[in-house]
Amino acid sequence: MVQKTAVEWLVEQYANENYSIEVYEQAKQMERKQIIQSFRIGKQNGYESGVTENFKNITAEEYYNETYGKELHH
């Protein structure tokens, strides 16, 4: 099964006329999870060369919060 991006999922919801703040919030949560998962995979695979020590010592959640300037609550 191919995974959808948060944007693809949101566009599909809108195409089906499923508009609501809950749909928007769900898409933001999906995006957050996808970004965190990608960060973790990158660290696991050693994609740290050329980055600062601070970057190497943070968690995926910290990366998300620092990069996007906010924390999403589950």
ABEGO torsion letter per residue (X at the ends): XBBBBAAAAAAAAAAAGBBBAAAAAAAAAAAAAAAAAAAAAAAAAGBABGBBAAAAABBAAAAAAAAAGBBBBX
